[in-house]
Amino acid sequence: MAQFFNIQDIGAIGPELYLAMFGMIVLVLDLVVEKKRTLGLVALIGLALSGLFLLRLRGVEFSA
């Protein structure tokens, strides 16, 4: 019987995992933070990190 799940499969769903994680963080922070504008910034950071992870999967190189 073939193995159902390989550890390499996590890389393919990485951007979705980042989005889900930051979504949960925003939901929890919504209960705690009084300035709701900062929640938008946290959400934008999550989208940016997910986009960078997706570009890295596509083979785009980033140099600092």
C-alpha positions in Angstrom: 0.0 0.0 0.0 1.4 3.4 -1.0 1.9 6.1 1.6 -1.0 8.6 1.6 1.0 11.7 2.7 4.5 12.8 2.0 6.3 15.6 3.9 7.0 17.3 0.6 3.3 17.9 0.2 3.3 20.5 2.9 5.3 22.8 0.6 2.5 22.8 -1.9 -0.1 24.0 0.6 2.2 26.4 2.5 0.6 29.7 1.2 -2.8 28.5 2.3 -1.5 27.4 5.7 0.0 30.9 6.2 -3.3 32.6 5.2 -5.2 30.3 7.6 -2.7 31.0 10.4 -2.9 34.8 10.0 -6.6 34.6 9.7 -6.8 32.9 13.1 -4.3 35.5 14.5 -6.5 38.3 13.3 -9.6 36.7 14.8 -7.9 36.4 18.2 -6.4 39.9 18.1 -9.9 41.3 17.3 -10.9 40.2 20.8 -7.9 41.9 22.5 -7.0 45.0 20.4 -8.9 48.2 20.8 -7.4 50.0 17.8 -9.0 47.9 14.9 -6.8 49.7 12.3 -3.9 47.6 13.4 -5.8 44.4 12.5 -5.8 45.5 8.9 -2.0 45.9 9.0 -1.6 42.4 10.5 -3.9 41.0 7.7 -1.8 42.8 5.1 1.4 41.4 6.5 -0.1 37.9 6.4 -1.1 38.4 2.8 2.4 39.7 1.9 4.1 36.8 3.6 1.8 34.3 1.9 2.5 36.0 -1.5 6.3 35.9 -0.9 6.0 32.2 0.0 4.0 31.6 -3.2 6.6 33.4 -5.3 9.3 31.4 -3.8 7.5 28.2 -4.7 7.4 29.5 -8.3 11.2 29.8 -8.3 11.6 33.6 -7.9 14.8 34.4 -6.1 15.0 37.1 -3.5 18.3 38.7 -2.6 19.0 41.2 0.2 
